[in-house]
């Protein structure tokens, strides 16, 4: 019976939808496009790969030395560190007796380069333990950069998905230290203060912290966590632990078939929904892959407790029920910044929203884009309550606009107190 292990995979696939931002593609020089390995110096790396394919260590080392110098000059941190690391391995393949001297040279190159994210990564690669003091002492410099190519130490069930929402190198280093049991408690406190209530970062830290509790108190903690984050993808991780615990208890008492079928029903119920969020959804880059859900792939609903908004161009803090897949305004005309994949094995819609759906040209869509259900202006009546004597104006899609910027021609919705009207102007 495998159903008890499915939920973490579903959660991991859905969580990426919750926090994909343009940060995943940030780099110092936006005119330089990284290759598949995250390198900027593509032509120089091609020389190395050609030599590697031909199995010529001398040419490999020569190409890597050229990359080292160029990357050092241009302060391309990942190109530099990957080059000096690979160069050591290339030279070591020619003479293993040079291991000690080559490792010393690598450390000297890294220290001379003097970039905290590079130094931190090198020390961790060499088995260093608690480096929190180093992280704190270089905090301002780490906060000034974001180099996701280095973010390989945020493990666990998230399988690297959390890297897309890590704010900067400092937050990454704190996550890395939190993942090391030797400094978990201290790093966890610093990390909690730094990320605040950011979702899903804070939720994931809260979930991971449950592991520190005594075993008997974990299930109640997971149940509390699942209730707190009901309707959010992250709660599936807690549900997975709850259901797996139930599965183990059935095994230990040699339960009958009926009890296993009842548990299977609970597992399928937990997997039923895809990604669901309130207020609005905005994706600027990255990748979403949703499969194995029974209901709608992505749902966006207005929050009935919040007045409908939607007056900002950046789609921030609005309660419109809209779905946006739009790259930043400065994105190159022909650039593809992400993909959205939604399998057609569900019974609901690929995307279902209370507002409207905007599918920008900078994304690749692997689903039937006609399999979308948009909302109607009806939700405005319950989601917004205008003050008596004032009039609020909305587009037909439910997006509120200021009275000074509404279209002079066309159809709009107006709301004054409890009275809602559809107005056509010519």
C-alpha positions, -999 to +999 in steps of 0.1 A: +000+000+000+018+032-012-009+058-007+005+070+026+036+084+009+019+103-019+010+135-001+045+150+004+051+147-033+018+165-040+026+192-015+060+198-030+045+202-064+019+226-052+041+247-029+061+260-058+030+277-070+027+296-037+059+315-038+075+316-072+088+351-077+111+369-101+139+365-076+145+330-090+160+346-120+177+377-105+213+383-115+236+413-114+237+419-151+203+412-167+219+413-202+239+381-195+219+349-196+232+319-176+236+285-192+220+254-179+245+252-151+240+288-140+272+300-156+275+335-172+307+329-191+291+306-216+317+307-244+346+300-219+327+271-203+321+256-238+359+253-241+360+234-208+331+211-218+347+203-251+380+194-234+361+174-208+343+155-235+377+148-252+391+137-218+420+161-219+427+172-183+454+197-193+431+216-216+403+213-190+426+230-164+437+257-189+401+265-198+391+266-161+420+290-153+407+314-180+373+312-164+387+318-130+405+350-141+376+363-161+350+355-133+373+371-107+376+403-127+338+405-133+329+393-098+308+364-111+307+344-079+293+311-092+315+310-123+345+316-101+338+290-074+327+263-099+358+269-120+383+267-091+366+237-077+366+218-110+402+229-117+413+212-085+396+180-096+410+181-131+446+185-118+440+159-091+429+134-118+464+137-133+483+133-100+464+123-068+495+128-047+489+166-051+457+164-031+469+184-001+486+211-021+457+214-045+432+218-016+454+244+000+455+263-033+417+261-037+413+275-002+438+303-009+419+312-041+386+314-023+400+335+006+417+358-019+384+362-038+369+374-005+331+370-012+312+356+018+288+334-001+318+318-018+338+314+014+308+300+032+300+275+005+337+263+003+339+259+041+307+239+041+319+218+012+349+209+033+329+197+062+328+227+084+304+225+113+286+254+129+293+286+108+266+308+123+291+332+138+307+337+104+273+342+088+263+368+114+297+386+111+292+389+073+255+395+074+254+428+057+273+416+027+253+384+025+221+404+026+233+425-004+235+395-027+213+367-041+231+338-058+207+309-060+232+287-078+248+281-043+215+273-026+220+235-025+216+230+013+179+236+018+169+199+018+142+179+034+109+171+017+110+205-001+136+191-025+150+225-034+117+242-040+123+267-011+152+282-030+129+302-052+116+322-022+148+327-003+153+365-001+191+367-002+224+349+006+220+356+043+187+339+045+201+309+026+230+306+050+207+307+079+186+279+064+217+260+058+228+264+094+193+254+106+196+222+086+228+213+106+218+197+139+249+212+155+236+248+153+199+243+147+185+259+178+205+291+176+202+294+138+164+288+140+159+317+164+179+341+141+161+328+110+127+332+126+134+368+134+147+375+099+119+360+078+091+371+100+057+358+089+067+354+052+048+326+035+058+298+030+092+304+046+078+310+081+054+281+078+081+257+066+104+268+095+075+262+119+069+227+103+105+217+105+107+229+141+081+203+151+108+177+145+126+189+176+096+180+198+093+147+217+079+120+195+046+117+215+039+154+211+045+156+173+012+144+160-008+169+181+016+196+168+011+184+132-027+185+137-025+220+150-002+230+121-026+215+095-055+234+110-036+267+111-026+264+075-058+249+062-063+256+025-026+262+019-004+236+002+021+235+031-005+219+054-002+187+033+032+180+048+016+179+083-012+158+070+013+133+055+028+128+090-006+124+106-018+099+080+015+080+081+013+077+118-023+063+114-009+038+089+018+026+112-007+022+140-029+000+117+001-021+109+011-025+145-023-037+156-028-059+124-060-040+114-086-054+091-092-044+055-121-021+064-098+001+085-072+003+058-099+014+033-111+041+057-075+054+059-072+053+021-103+075+018-087+100+041-055+100+020-074+106-012-094+134+005-061+151+015-049+149-021-081+161-036-075+198-040-048+215-060-033+249-052-058+273-035-054+308-023-073+338-013-073+374-026-051+370-057-023+350-073+007+366-091+035+346-107+064+365-123+087+336-132+095+300-123+078+267-128+046+251-116+037+214-121+004+202-107-008+166-111-026+139-092-054+162-079-091+155-082-105+190-081-094+223-097-057+226-104-055+262-092-082+281-074-082+318-065-110+331-043-118+366-029-118+369+009-153+377+020-139+394+051-118+419+032-131+448+010-124+441-027-094+461-039-072+460-070-061+496-076-024+489-078-005+482-110+018+456-092-012+435-081-001+438-045-024+435-015-055+432-036-086+411-030-097+407-066-097+369-070-075+374-101-048+351-115-017+367-131+011+350-149+030+381-160+067+387-162+082+420-150+079+449-173+116+450-182+116+413-194+130+409-229+104+406-256+112+370-266+122+357-231+105+327-216+106+330-178+086+300-167+062+272-173+028+262-159+019+225-162-014+212-150-023+176-158-058+169-172-065+140-149-086+160-125-123+164-125-123+202-121-109+231-141-072+237-147-077+272-133-108+285-115-110+320-102-135+345-087-120+372-109-101+370-142-071+350-156-042+368-173-018+344-191+012+364-202+033+357-233+065+351-214+053+317-200+049+283-216+016+266-208+012+229-207-025+226-202-057+233-221-059+271-217-096+270-225-101+248-194-105+279-173-135+293-153-135+330-145-158+346-120-185+371-124-191+405-108-215+388-084-188+383-058-184+421-054-217+423-036-205+401-007-168+409-008-171+447-007-192+471+014-189+507+003-196+534+029-230+550+026-230+580+003-199+570-016-196+551-048-171+523-056-164+514-092-154+480-106-145+465-139-167+436-150-140+412-138-143+425-103-112+447-102-118+480-083-106+512-099-104+548-087-132+571-098-107+593-116-094+564-138-124+544-147-132+541-184-154+568-199-169+544-223-180+508-217-196+488-189-187+491-153-202+480-119-209+507-093-217+501-057-232+526-033-239+512+002-259+480-004-269+490-040-251+475-069-256+487-105-243+478-139-237+510-159-231+513-197-217+546-210-211+557-246 
